[in-house]
Amino acid sequence: MKRILTTCFVVSLLLSAHLSSAQTGIHVSFLHYEALTPRGTVNFVFGVDKDISPKSGFAIDLNAGYGGSNVFRSLNIYSYDYGDNGFERTNYFVGGLYLPLQYKSTVSTFGLTYRSYFFVSGQKNAGFYVGPFIGFRYVHQKLITEVLDYYNVNYTTFPPYSSTTWNKVQVPLGLRFGLRTGLPGFLGDLFFGVGYQAGNKEPEVKYLIKKDQLSPLFMQFGFSMGGGWGGKK
């Protein structure tokens, strides 16, 4: 037992010394896009990189995003039809009638991601990399709905104006590919990631179109920058 404890103590000292001498970086990004829904969100990201060997490392990212039809349709990014004021038009079958509706959708997210990276080029702690990631996203979605045709509508079944909110938790996991500069010094990271997001993706309202529903597939891309220190360049 004493030998095991001594071995664990020595290993922990060696590991802590290795990590303390490894390169560390801090990065931020305002150019980070994620497709939790096909319409996606624009995100702010703050994170820490830690190179633990000349060819590998890990990072932890804190993520906050915002998007939805209220943002993208008002800019006419997806369609020029009914793009004013960020409304999306659709129909809903209720009470034996097709009810014409329009709605605004906003999505806000908050989450954390852990990812590993392995450099595949010949450079030390720089160049092209690939690695897995896993995280969570707390998704808050708000929907403001208006009925366009009030004829023969039973307001007790469907009111002419309603506001609905709901929250879900998604777990994105997949692979990230990127091109990163070396540490210490300036840190620049151009990346693309793809994977699957686990969790309940069933829409809370039946008339929500596909572009505003949570997707099984997860995608992200962007650019982050920052700086690093430690180790030998």
Sequence and secondary structure as in RCSB ss.txt:
>XXXX:A:sequence
MKRILTTCFVVSLLLSAHLSSAQTGIHVSFLHYEALTPRGTVNFVFGVDKDISPKSGFAIDLNAGYGGSNVFRSL
NIYSYDYGDNGFERTNYFVGGLYLPLQYKSTVSTFGLTYRSYFFVSGQKNAGFYVGPFIGFRYVHQKLITEVLDY
YNVNYTTFPPYSSTTWNKVQVPLGLRFGLRTGLPGFLGDLFFGVGYQAGNKEPEVKYLIKKDQLSPLFMQFGFSM
GGGWGGKK
>XXXX:A:secstr
 HHHHHHHHHHHHHHHHHHHHS EEEEEEEEEEE SSTT EEEEEEEEEEEEETTEEEEEEEEEEEESHHHHTTT
TSS STT GGG EEEEEEETTEEEEEEEEEEEEEEEEEEEEEEE SSSSS EEEEEEEEEEEEEEEEEEEEES  
TT  TTTS SEEEEEEEEEEEEEEEEEEEE  SSEEEEEEEEEEEEEES    SSTT  GGGS  SEEEEEEEEE
EEEESS  
